[in-house]
Amino acid sequence: MGSEQQIAFFLRALKHGDRWRRAAAAKGLGRIGRAEHAWVLVGSADDPAPEVREAVAVGLGRSGVAEAGRTVLPALMGDEDPWVRRRASRAAICLGLDGPAVVDAFSRLLRDPDHHLRINALDGLAALGVPGDVPGLVALLGDPEGAVWGRARALVWRFRDDPAVGAELIGTAEQGAAQARVRALELLPRHSTERLLGSLVTGLRDEAAQVRIAVTRRLLHVEDTHTQDALAGALEEERDAHVADFLLHALGRRGEERVTGPATRWLADSVVGPSAAYALGAAGTRTAAAMLRTALIDTALPGRTRAAAAKAVGEAGRWDAVWVLLPLLDDPDGDVRAGAVAGLDALVQEGLRPWERHAVAEALVAHLVADPPTLWQTHNALIGLAEALPALRRTVDRTPSAEVRAAALSLLDTYNATDEDTGADLARFVHALDDPDETVRFHAAQGLAHWLADTGIRPQDGERLRARLTALAAEAAEAQTRAAVDEALRALDGRGPDSP
C-alpha cells in the first residue's frame, strides 16, 4: 500500500474506526502524514477514548509541526489520564514548544503523582531555560526518586542566582520537608549561613537525623560561643548513632573538651566508636587520655575502635604514648596493629624523643617483616627514622619476601634517611637491579638515582652499570620502572632530572 493509500486508510480509520483503530491511525498519520494531517490530529485531541488522545499526542510529536502541537498539547498535558499527560509532555519537548501556556503546563506537572511526568516536566523546563513554578521546583529536591531530585537539583543550581529561586531555597532550608531541606542547605552558598543561623541551631533538635547532620555541617563554619555551646549540647542529647558519629568527628576537629562525656558513652558502639576515640584524643584532657588507654586494653571493644584509640594516642603525643603503643604491634587483632602503626607514625612525624627513637625503629622494622597487611603503612612510619637503617639493611640482605625487600630497599633511599653507612648502600641498589621482582627493581633504580645525585660519587664500573640500566629499561614492563631507570642514567651521567 502506497503512502497516499495509507494516509487515506488512516483518515478513514480515525473518523470511523473503533478506539484501537483510531489510536493506530493517529500514530500512523504522525509517522507518514504531511503537515496538513497534523491539523487533522488536532481535531481528534478531544476524543473520548484516552488511548486515542494518547496516540494523538504521539502523532503530533512525530509530525514535527510545532504550531499544530501548540494548539492542543498544553491541554493534553493536563489530561486526566497519566499516559496522555506523559505522551503529550514528551511530544512538547520533541517539538520544542515554548510560550507561557507550555511553561504553565510543565509547571503543573512538577507536582504530578507520576514520577515519569515529574521527570518530563523538569526536562521540558530545562530545555526551555526557565525554572517554571519555583516552589514546585524546589520542593522536588526532596523527591524520593533519584532521577527526579537529581534533575531538580541541577535546575535549581542553574537558576541559583534568580531571586525567586534563592528566596525559595532559603525558606526550604529553614523549614522545608526533611530531604528537601538537606539538599537546599547543600545548594546554598556559605555566606547564607549567617541568615540561617537561628533555624540551623533549632535544626540540631529536628526529628529527622539527616537534617541534624546537615545543619551541623553548616554550623561547623561558625565560630561563635553560642554555636559551639549548641553543638556540644546537641551531642550530649543525641541518641542516633550516625548523627553522634558526625557530631563527634566535627567537634573533635575543633578540639572541644566537652566531648569527653558523650564520647566515653559512645565508645562501645560499633558505628560511633572510632569517632569517639578520635574526639577523645583531640580533646586532650587527662580524663580523655585515661579513657583512651582503657579502651586500648578493652578487648570487648570492636577492633576498629581500639585502632582509632591507638591512632589518637599517637596523635595526642603524651609522654608515655610510645610505650603504650609498642605492645599493640603484637595484638591479635589486625585493625589494632594497624592503629598502633598509625599512632607511631604520628609520633615519628611529630618528632620522637632521643631515647624513644631506637626502640621505635627496632619495633617497626620487625613489624615490617612480621605483618604483611600493614607492610606499606609500616614503611611510611619508618620514613625519616635513621635509627632503623642498620636493621633495614639486614632485612634487604636476608628476607625471602620480595615485597618486604622492596619496602626495606626503598627506605634506604637517600630521600628518606641517611647515616654514616649510606655509602655502602650503592652495592645493594646495584645488586637489586637483577632481582626477579620488578617492584624491587623499580625501588633499586629509584634508590640508585637518588644515591648518585645526593652523594655525587661515581661508581668504579660505571659502564657496566650503564649497560645493566639500559637493559633493564628495555625489559621493564612498568612505565614507572622505565622512568626510574631513566632518572638513574641521568644521575650516572651527572645530569639533572630536567636535562635532555
N, C-alpha and C positions, 0 to 999 in steps of 0.2 A: 504494500500500500504506500503510495507516494505521500509526500508531506501535505499537499493540498487535501488529499483524501483523508489523511489522518486528522488534519485540522477540522475538516468538515465533520468527521466522525465525533471528535471531541466536543465540537459545538453542539451537536445534537444530543450527545450524552449529558452534557452539562445542563441542558434545558429540560430533557425528558427522562433521563435515567433515574434509577434508584440512588440512594445516598452513596453507595460504594462506587457506582459508575460515575456519579457526579464528581466524587472526590478524585477518582483516577483521571477523569477528563480535565479537571483543574490543574493537576500536576503535569499532565501531558501538554496542555496549552502553554504552560510556563516554560516547558523544555523546548518545544518546536514551533510555538506560535510567533507571530510578528508583534510589533509594538501595539497595533490596534487590538490585539487579542488580550493584552494586559488589561485594557479597559473593560473587556467582556468579563474578566475575572473580578474586577471591581464590582460589577453588578451582582455577583454571587457572594459577596462578602457578608451579606446578612442571611445566608442560607440557614434554615432551622437546624440542620444537622451539624454538630461540631466537627465531624470528620471532614465535611465539605469546607467549612470555614478554615480549618487547619490546612487543607490542601490548597485553598486559595492563597493563604499566606506563603506556602511553599512555592506555588506557581509564580506569584508576584516577585519573590526573591530571585527565582530563576530567570524571570523575564528581562531583568536589567532596566526596566522602565521606572525610574525613580518617581516621576510625577504621579504615575498610577498608584504606586505603593504609598505615596504620601497621603492620598485621599482616604485610605481605609486602614492602613497598618497601625497607626496610633490607636485607633478604636479597637482593633483586634488585639492589641497588646493589653487591653483591659477586659478581654472576653472572660466569661465565667468559667470556661474550660481551660485548664492549665496547659494542655497540649497546643491549643490555639495560641495562647499567650507566648508559649515557648517558640513556636514556629514563626509567629509574627515578629517577635523581637529579633530573632536571628535574621529574618528577611530584611528588617530595617537596617541592621548592621551591614548586611551584604550590599544593600542598595546605597549605603552611605547617606541615609536620610538625616536631615538636620532641621532646625527650627524649634520654636517654643513647644509646639504640640508633641514633638518627638522627645524632647528633653523631659517634658512633664510625664510622658508615658514611661520612659526609662526610670524616672524618679519614683513613680508609683511602684514599679517592680522591685525597687530596693527593699521593700517590705513584704514581698511576695512569700508565701509559705513554702513554695517550691525552690530549693536551693539552686536548681539549674537556671531558674528565672532571675534569681539574685545575681548569679554569675553573668547572665546575658546583660542585665542592667548595668553592671559595672563595666563590662566590655564595651557596651554601647556608649556610656558616658566618657570612658577613656578615649574612644575613637573620636568623639565629638570635642574633646578637650574642655569639658566642663565638669564641675563636681556634682551637679544636679541638686537634689534635695539634701542639704548639708546635714541636718540632724539624722536623716535616714542613712546617709553615707557613713558618718562617724559611728553610728550605732552598730554598723556591721563589723567594726573592729572586734566586737565580742561574739561574732557568729561562730557556731560550733564547727562549721565546715571550713577546712583549711583553704580550699580553693576560693571561698568567698572572702574570709577575712584577709587572706594574703593580697587579693586584688584590691580590697578596700584600703588596706594599709598603703599600698603603692599609690592609689589615687589620692588619699589624704596627704601623703608625703609630697606628691606632685603639686598640690594646691595648699601647702602648709602656710604660705605667705598670704593667702586670701584671708581678709579679716573675719569673714563669717566662719570659715573653717577653723581658724585659730581660736576664736571665741568658743566654738562648739567643743574643740579639743580640751580647752581649759575646763569647761563645765563638766565634760565627761571624766576628766582626770580628777575632778573634785568629788563627784557624786554619781558617776555612771555605774552601770552593771559591772560586776567584778572583772571579767576578762576584758571588756572594752576599756575599763578604767586602767588596767595594767598596760594595755597597748597604747593608750593615749599618753600615759606617763613616759613610755619609751619613745614616743614620737616628739614630745615637746622638748625644745632646747633647754639647756641647763639654766639659762637666765630666767626661765619661768619659775624656778623653784621658789624664789622669794615670794612671788604672788601666791603660790600654792601652799605656803608653809603651814598655815592653820589646818588645812584639810589633810596635809601629809601627817602631821602629828596625830590628828584624830584617827587617821587611817592605820596607825600602829595597833589599834584595837578593833579593826574591821573584822567581821566574821569570816571573810574569805582569806585563806592563807596566802594565795598568790598576790592579793592586794597588800598584805602586810609586808611581803618580801619586796614588792615594787616600791612602796613608799620608803622602806628602809634604804633601798638602793639610792633613792633620791636624797634622802637625808644625810647620807654619808658625806656629801659635799658641803654640808652646813656645819660651821664650826662653833656656833654659839652654845653657851652653857645650857640653855633651856632645851635645845635639841639633844644634847648629849645626855641630859637627865632623862628625857623622854625615851631615848633608845635604851638606856640602862634599865629604866622601869619596865619597858616592854619586854626585855629579856627576862627579867625577874618573873613576869607573869606568863610568859609564853609556854604553851603546852604542846604545840605542834613541832615534831622533830625537824622537819625541813626548814621551818621558819627560824627555829632556835639555832640550827646549823648556820644559817645565813647571818643571823644577828651575832653569834659568837665570833664568826670569822671577821665580820665587819668591825665589831668593837675591839677585837684582838688587834687588827691593823692600827687602831688608834691607841693601843696600849692602855685601854680602860681598865682600871684596877677593880671596878665594881663587878666585873665578870666572874670574880673568883667563886662566889657562892653558887650562882647558876651553873657555871662550868663544872664545878665539882659534882653537882647533881646529874649532869648530863654525861659524865664520863663513861658510864656503863652502857649507854645507848649505842647500838651498832652503827647508826647513821651519824649521830652527832659527836660521838666520842673523839674522833680526830680533831675536829674544830674546837672542841672543848679543851683538848690538850694544847692546841696551838694558842688559844686565848689565855690559858693559864701561864704559858711561857712568856707571852707578850706582856702580861700584867706585871710580872717580875716581883711580886710581893713574896715575903717569906712563906706566907700560907700557901700561895700558889706553887712555889717551889717545892714545898713539902708534899703537896698533893701529887705533883708530877713524879716525885721519887717513889711515892707509894704506888702510883699507877704502874711504874716500870716493873715492879716485882709482883704485881697482882695478876697472876696467870688466868684468873677468871675473866679478865677484860679481853675484848677482841684484840687480835694481833695488830690490826691497823691502828687501834687506839694507843697501844703501847708503843708502836713505832712512831706515831706522831708525838707522843710524850718524849721519846728519846731524842727526836729531832729538836723539839722545843727546849729540852735541857741543854743541848749543844748551842742553840741559838741564843739562849739566855746567858750562857758563858759564866756561870758562877764558879767559885774557886774549886769546887770538887767535881765539876762536870766530867772531866776526863776519866776520873776513877770510877764514876758512876756508870759511864758508857762502855768502857773497855770490856767488862764481863759480859755485856749483852752481845758482843760479837760471836759468842758461843751459844746464844739462846736457841732452843729447838725450833722456834717459830721464825720462818724466813722473813716475814714482814718486820719483825722486831730487829733482826740482824740488819736489814736494810735501813731501818730507822736509826740504829746505832751508828752506821756508817754515815748517814746524813748528818747526824749530830756532830760526829767527829770532824766531818768535812767543814761544817760551820765553824768549829773551833780552830781548825787549821787555817781557814781563810781569815779569821779574826786575828790570829796570832797566838800560838801556844807559848806558855812559859818555858824557859830553858830546860827545866827539869822534867817537863812533860814530853818533849819532842822525841826522845829516843824510845820511850815506852809506846807512844802512839805510832811511830814509824814501824817498829818491830811488829806490833799487833796488826797493823793494816797490811803489811806485806804478807804476813802469814795468812791473813784473811783473803788476800788476793788469790792465793793458791787454793785455799780450802773451800771457798764458797762461790762456785761458778755463777749462780744467779745474780750476785752483786759485783761481779768482776769489774765491769767498767765503772760502776758507781764508786767502788773502792779505788780504782785507778784515779778517778777525778779527785778523791780525797787526798791522795798522795802527792798531787802536783805541788811543787814548791817545797816539799819536805826533803831537804838534802840528807838528813839523817837516815833516810830509807835507801839511799843509793847503794851502799855495800850489799845489803840483803837483796836488792833488786838485781844486782849483777850476778849474785849466786843463783837467783831464780832463772835468769836468762840462760845461764850455763847448764842448768840441771833439769829444768821442768820438762816433762814429756808432752805437756799440753801446748798446742800451737797458739791457742787464744791467750793463755796466760803469758806465753813467751812474747806475743805481740804487745800485750799491755805493759809488761815489765820493760820491754825494749823501748817502747815509746816514752816511758818515764825516765830513761837515760838520756833522752833528747835534751840538748843544752838549753832549749827554750823552756824546759820545766825546772831543772835544778842542776847545779854543778858542784863538784868538790875537788879535792886535790887529786883524785884518781880519774877524773874525767878524760884525761889524755889517753888512758888505756881503753876507753870505750870504742875507739876507732876500729880496733880489731873485731869487736863484737858486731858492729854495724856491717862491716865488710863481710864477715862470715855469714851473717843472716841474709845477705843478698842471695844466697843459694838455698835458703830454707824452702822446704816443699810447699809451705803455706803462703799464699800470696799476700794475706794480711800482714804476716811477719815481714815479707819482703818490702811491702809498702812502708811500714814503720822503719825498717832498716834504711831504706833510701832517704826517707824524710829526715831521720836522725842523722844520717851521714851528711846530708846537705847542710843542716844546721851546725853540726860539729865543725865542718870545714869552714863555714862562714864565720863562726864565733871564735874559733881558735886561731885561724889564719895559718895553720900548719898544713904543709903539703905532704901527702903520703909518699913513702920511698918508691913504691912501684905504681906510680900514677897512671902509666899507660895500660898496665894490666887491669887496674881498677876501671879505667875508662872503657876498656873493651867489655868488661863484665856489665857495666851500667848500660852500654849500648845494646848488648844482647838482651838485657832484662827489659829494656823499653820495647824491644821488638816482640818479645814473648808474653808481655803482660796483658792480661785480659781486661783489667780495670783501668779506666781513664785516670783515676786518682793515683794509681801506681806509676803510670807513664808520666804524669805531671811531677810526681816526687822525684823520679829518675832524672827528668829534665832539669829540675832545680839542683839536684846533686851534681850533674855535669857542669852546670853554670858555676857552681861553687868550686868545683875542681879546677876550673879554668880561671878562677878569681874574678868572675863576672857577677854582677848583682842580679837580683831576681827579675829586674825590668830591662836588663840589657839584651840586645838582639843576639 
